[in-house]
Amino acid sequence: MILHAGLPYSLVRFGLPFNYPKLEKNIRTDVVVIGAGISGALTAYSLVNAGISCTVVDARTVGLGSTCASTSLLQYEIDVPLHKLIDKVGEEHAATAYHACKQSIDDIERICKKLKLKEFERKTSLYFASSDKHIPFIEKEFAARRKHGFDVELWSGKQVKSRMGFEAPAAIYSQCAAYTDAYTVTHGLLQYIIGQGAAVYDRTNVLDIDMTARSVTLTTHNGKKIRAKKLVIATGYESTQYIKQHVVDLHATYALLSETYSRSTFWHENCLIWETKEPYRYMRTTHDNRLLIGGRDVNFYNPVKRDKLLRSKSRQLLGDFNELFPKTDFLPEFEWTGTFGTTKDGLPYIGVYPPMKHAYFALGFGGNGITFSQVAAGIVTDMILGKKNELSPVFSFDRLNR
Ligand SMILES: Cc1cc2nc3c(=O)[nH]c(=O)nc-3n(C[C@H](O)[C@H](O)[C@H](O)COP(=O)(O)OP(=O)(O)OC[C@H]3O[C@@H](n4cnc5c(N)ncnc54)[C@H](O)[C@@H]3O)c2cc1C
């Protein structure tokens, strides 16, 4: 798949911070992780910390899947609002999923602190009603979040105007959010596990997976074999090659980043901003005082069509920003587009997929892919250790049979 195009900010900013070797010999390992994006890196980190020896392989250069295109907002509020998720999966599972995502923000912060990775900043988040029609929706969502213990405020149109400077009839202001940089965090995690004795190979495409009763053998593009007891599949949107059922709808999304500004405050607490309209637009600021706006999604994968739209989508995003903040001159510098995937209930698939013995999926489908990746890291590690994980039924492949 061609997962992105244009100039993703993370790649421009951080380039190639580390090189990794290709796999050039046959190896044995306890656990092999396919995929060196944020999902594979967080899972491998968790496995190594649990004392499990593992090897990570990736067909691309590390991080150059979806991870480098990510705008890296961290929100517990997933694409499907809590009150809607309750309708889809029931109150218990919906609340558990939301709390798991909240916990994963804390976990990612802890990891970044431990590894001294600078690219993590705590934020607040504003979810605003895109029109008067959406006020009841915001009120319902606020009630559901409050009921389940989230630290949220309901803002009136007047409060939105006085704090943010733009017109929106209502909004939910959340205390828990953050942003990071999925690409550099991936490198940081992989460097750490290499220091702990794990191995990471990139430009190593896995072409075949052979499962026997006791082990799994991978064959790479250059005929090398990796023999392991367990396999973790963290191959992002390309995981559909392994799953027979239709589990994910692919979309194209767009992002536009401004030049740096001499000022560092743009709106109330520089909170993350998103809205109720679908597809939604979102905004955030960056460490180096830039403005980022993303969204304008379209419902197809076709990368040629997707990339052709980049210019016009950037213009639309610029117009969207100017509409909200007419007094701030958004000076575009970088634009990019990428593919992302959504599932029917907004939750990713994590854990055992019964047709594949010894394999555990660590997928982060959805707009909140990174928080899901961290949830996956915990579930998959527990499964490999043979421990019960309370979150696993919420994200399990069993949902396909319901
Ligand atoms: C423009 C954009 C903005 C986004 N913004 C956000 C955001 O603000 N917040 C958020 O949480 N999420 C966001 N996402 C989603 C997030 O980026 C993804 O969920 C996340 O990067 C997925 O990481 P991953 O490791 O699962 O997949 P990837 O990064 O794609 O990694 C999977 C890896 O598997 C490798 N692979 C696949 N098949 C094989 C094989 N056969 N052999 C070897 N290797 C293989 C690939 O080469 C790839 O590197 C955004 C996505 C896009 C495109």
The ligand as a MOL file (V3000), in Angstrom:
LIG
                    3D

  0  0  0     0  0            999 V3000
M  V30 BEGIN CTAB
M  V30 COUNTS 53 58 0 0 0
M  V30 BEGIN ATOM
M  V30 1 C -2.4710 11.9600 8.3970 0
M  V30 2 C -2.7110 11.0780 9.6060 0
M  V30 3 C -2.9650 11.6610 10.8170 0
M  V30 4 C -3.1440 10.8660 11.9440 0
M  V30 5 N -3.3400 11.4850 13.1360 0
M  V30 6 C -3.4620 10.7370 14.2500 0
M  V30 7 C -3.5760 11.3700 15.5100 0
M  V30 8 O -3.6030 12.5980 15.6110 0
M  V30 9 N -3.6360 10.5850 16.6120 0
M  V30 10 C -3.6100 9.2250 16.5280 0
M  V30 11 O -3.6840 8.5600 17.5680 0
M  V30 12 N -3.5230 8.5950 15.3510 0
M  V30 13 C -3.4320 9.3230 14.2180 0
M  V30 14 N -3.3170 8.6970 13.0130 0
M  V30 15 C -3.3080 7.2450 12.9760 0
M  V30 16 C -1.9390 6.7310 13.4060 0
M  V30 17 O -0.9480 7.4160 12.7090 0
M  V30 18 C -1.8650 5.2470 13.1150 0
M  V30 19 O -2.8580 4.5900 13.8600 0
M  V30 20 C -0.5300 4.6660 13.5360 0
M  V30 21 O 0.5350 5.3550 12.9830 0
M  V30 22 C -0.4930 3.2180 13.0880 0
M  V30 23 O 0.7290 2.7000 13.5120 0
M  V30 24 P 1.0460 1.1970 13.2220 0
M  V30 25 O 2.3480 0.9300 13.8350 0
M  V30 26 O -0.1060 0.3540 13.6050 0
M  V30 27 O 1.1210 1.1300 11.6290 0
M  V30 28 P 2.3330 1.5770 10.6780 0
M  V30 29 O 3.0100 2.7830 11.1430 0
M  V30 30 O 1.7880 1.5750 9.2830 0
M  V30 31 O 3.3580 0.3830 10.8520 0
M  V30 32 C 3.0940 -0.9010 10.3410 0
M  V30 33 C 4.3690 -1.3940 9.7180 0
M  V30 34 O 4.1860 -2.7470 9.3200 0
M  V30 35 C 5.0300 -2.9530 8.2170 0
M  V30 36 N 4.5930 -4.1200 7.4630 0
M  V30 37 C 3.3990 -4.3390 6.8820 0
M  V30 38 N 3.3790 -5.5550 6.2840 0
M  V30 39 C 4.6110 -6.1100 6.4760 0
M  V30 40 C 5.2160 -7.3240 6.0940 0
M  V30 41 N 4.5750 -8.2590 5.3870 0
M  V30 42 N 6.5060 -7.5430 6.4540 0
M  V30 43 C 7.2050 -6.6400 7.1830 0
M  V30 44 N 6.6490 -5.4510 7.5860 0
M  V30 45 C 5.3780 -5.1970 7.2320 0
M  V30 46 C 4.9080 -1.6730 7.3930 0
M  V30 47 O 6.0200 -1.4770 6.5560 0
M  V30 48 C 4.7690 -0.6060 8.4720 0
M  V30 49 O 5.9510 0.1030 8.7260 0
M  V30 50 C -3.1360 9.4560 11.8360 0
M  V30 51 C -2.8980 8.8640 10.6090 0
M  V30 52 C -2.6770 9.6450 9.4980 0
M  V30 53 C -2.3760 8.9930 8.1870 0
M  V30 END ATOM
M  V30 BEGIN BOND
M  V30 1 1 1 2
M  V30 2 1 2 3
M  V30 3 2 2 52
M  V30 4 2 3 4
M  V30 5 1 4 5
M  V30 6 1 4 50
M  V30 7 2 5 6
M  V30 8 1 6 7
M  V30 9 1 6 13
M  V30 10 2 7 8
M  V30 11 1 7 9
M  V30 12 1 9 10
M  V30 13 2 10 11
M  V30 14 1 10 12
M  V30 15 2 12 13
M  V30 16 1 13 14
M  V30 17 1 14 15
M  V30 18 1 14 50
M  V30 19 1 15 16
M  V30 20 1 16 17
M  V30 21 1 16 18
M  V30 22 1 18 19
M  V30 23 1 18 20
M  V30 24 1 20 21
M  V30 25 1 20 22
M  V30 26 1 22 23
M  V30 27 1 23 24
M  V30 28 2 24 25
M  V30 29 1 24 26
M  V30 30 1 24 27
M  V30 31 1 27 28
M  V30 32 2 28 29
M  V30 33 1 28 30
M  V30 34 1 28 31
M  V30 35 1 31 32
M  V30 36 1 32 33
M  V30 37 1 33 34
M  V30 38 1 33 48
M  V30 39 1 34 35
M  V30 40 1 35 36
M  V30 41 1 35 46
M  V30 42 1 36 37
M  V30 43 1 36 45
M  V30 44 2 37 38
M  V30 45 1 38 39
M  V30 46 1 39 40
M  V30 47 2 39 45
M  V30 48 1 40 41
M  V30 49 2 40 42
M  V30 50 1 42 43
M  V30 51 2 43 44
M  V30 52 1 44 45
M  V30 53 1 46 47
M  V30 54 1 46 48
M  V30 55 1 48 49
M  V30 56 2 50 51
M  V30 57 1 51 52
M  V30 58 1 52 53
M  V30 END BOND
M  V30 END CTAB
M  END
